[in-house]
Amino acid sequence: MTGSSDRKDEEGLGVRFRSYLHGGTSGLLSTLIVFPVYKIIFRQQIHNTQANRAVVQIYREGPLKLYRGVAPPLVMRTLNGTLLFGLQDTFLRLLSQPAHGVIPAVARPALAGLGAGIVEAVAFTPFERVQNVLQNGQNDRRLPTLRSVLVRLKAQRLAAGFYRSFLPITARNALGSALYFGLKGPVCAVVGGQGHSPLVASFLSGTLTSMVVSLALYPLSVLVANMQAHVEGEVRGVTACWRLLWESRQRSVALLYRGGSLVILRSCVTWGITSAIYDRQVKRSS
């Protein structure tokens, strides 16, 4: 009996570990594919420019600068996938225990995603801060390297340095993860029921779910990008930054969502690929 119990514990640990590994692999591959698209979106968010002009700016900067700033998101997305999928799976297993039977089964993936999103924000806000500083072309002269950015942010207090815009990031990540994990399963089941292969169903479910999440939370992403892109000047609170952003967009929802079409494209590709790779790995290892 003891030997059987030990084997079950070891198998359970292996299953939980694989969810972390599969999440990290999915995040790594999707980041390398969609980073150029993200860079175009960032230029639109910061400089309030059109997509074609952002593409021209990046083209003129040359291929050597195309992947400038890729290190933080590459590390962040790999670790992000590791923690997000791994923690969501861990929380889901905890919520599925008999002691939590009062929680409806249909709500457990979303609740597990909510918890994973909060942990994700705590762990990765500094990475996003560094990435946004590097992506802002106005910082190229004063902060030309990753090391110079790290030194500058380290000299500031946490709320103004590495953890700038922590509250909006927490709200965005927690809500986004809850929506993604809450909707992904049902959408995948519906798509799979139309006769598509499991791989296609996973890709389409990730695509459709990410579209909903991106459109709902895009204003928070714009707010975060504008709060984090600069390292000098007055440090304003979330409310003041939102008012300033709203005024800069001429109180127009259309201007606030400028770049939204590319966000949908990036999210569709990113989460479609991520979902397909993750589900494929889970299936192969089960």
C-alpha positions, -999 to +999 in steps of 0.1 A: +000+000+000+028+024+009+047+017-023+016+022-044+009+055-026+044+067-032+042+059-069+010+079-072+026+109-054+055+107-078+032+105-108+012+134-095+043+155-091+054+146-126+021+157-141+022+190-123+059+196-133+050+189-170+024+217-170+051+241-160+075+228-187+049+228-214+038+263-206+074+276-208+080+260-242+048+275-256+057+310-243+092+308-258+082+298-293+052+322-296+074+352-285+100+347-311+073+346-338+053+376-329+078+401-314+080+423-346+043+427-345+044+437-308+070+463-316+047+480-341+019+480-317+041+495-290+051+524-313+014+531-320+006+531-283+034+555-273+036+578-303-001+577-314+009+570-349-006+549-377+004+513-383+021+520-417+042+548-403+053+526-374+063+499-399+083+525-418+101+537-387+111+502-377+122+494-413+145+525-414+161+515-381+173+483-397+173+446-389+198+450-361+173+470-341+143+449-350+148+426-320+162+453-297+144+447-264+135+411-272+155+397-242+131+409-215+099+397-233+116+365-243+125+357-207+092+371-194+070+351-218+090+319-212+087+323-174+052+337-178+041+306-197+058+284-171+041+300-141+008+308-158+000+274-171+017+256-142+001+276-114-033+275-131-030+237-132-019+236-096-047+259-084-072+239-105-061+207-088-065+223-054-099+237-062-110+203-075-104+186-041-135+174-022-130+202+004-138+228-023-168+209-037-190+239-031-173+257-060-190+248-094-167+228-117-174+252-145-160+282-125-128+264-113-106+271-144-115+308-143-108+310-105-075+292-109-066+315-138-074+345-116-050+334-089-023+326-115-027+360-130-022+378-097+011+358-091+021+366-127+017+403-121+039+402-090+066+382-107+067+399-141+059+436-137+097+444-135+103+426-168+075+445-185+088+478-171+123+471-186+108+460-219+087+492-223+116+515-215+138+497-241+110+498-267+105+536-263+128+551-290+130+584-270+152+565-245+178+553-270+203+580-264+201+583-226+196+546-220+212+527-250+217+493-233+198+469-211+224+474-184+219+512-184+181+507-180+185+483-151+209+507-133+186+536-138+155+517-125+174+502-096+182+537-084+145+546-081+121+534-055+101+503-064+068+520-071+085+544-095+111+520-109+106+483-115+070+482-102+057+512-120+020+507-129+017+475-107-020+480-100-032+482-137-010+453-145-025+432-117-060+440-128-053+433-165-034+400-158-059+386-133-089+394-154-073+383-186-062+349-172-096+343-156-113+350-190-088+329-210-089+298-188-126+302-182-135+304-219-108+283-236-122+249-226-159+256-237-148+273-269-124+244-277-152+219-272-176+238-295-149+242-322-139+205-319-175+195-323-175+211-357-152+183-370-119+201-366-087+183-355-076+187-319-047+209-330-069+232-350-095+233-323-068+244-297-055+270-321-089+285-329-100+284-292-069+303-282-074+327-310-111+335-303-106+337-265-076+360-269-097+382-292-123+387-265-097+393-238-076+418-259-106+439-269-119+441-233-086+449-217-068+469-244-072+503-226-054+489-196-025+478-218-023+513-233-023+528-199+005+505-187+026+512-218+023+549-213+030+547-175+061+525-180+078+539-211+094+569-194+119+571-166+120+608-160+095+635-151+068+636-125+055+603-112+018+604-114-008+580-099-030+557-119-060+581-120-039+611-131-022+590-158-055+578-171-069+613-173-037+624-191-040+595-216-077+602-222-070+638-229-041+629-252-065+607-272-089+637-275-115+618-254-120+595-283-125+557-278-115+552-314-081+569-308-077+551-275-081+518-294-056+529-321-034+499-327-062+476-315-064+458-349-028+448-345-033+438-309-060+414-321-036+400-347-008+396-323-030+380-296-046+357-321-012+345-333+004+344-299-023+327-279-034+305-309+001+291-312+006+290-274-027+271-269-020+247-298+016+239-286+006+235-250-024+213-256-004+192-281+024+187-255-002+178-228-018+153-251+015+137-261+027+134-224-006+120-211 
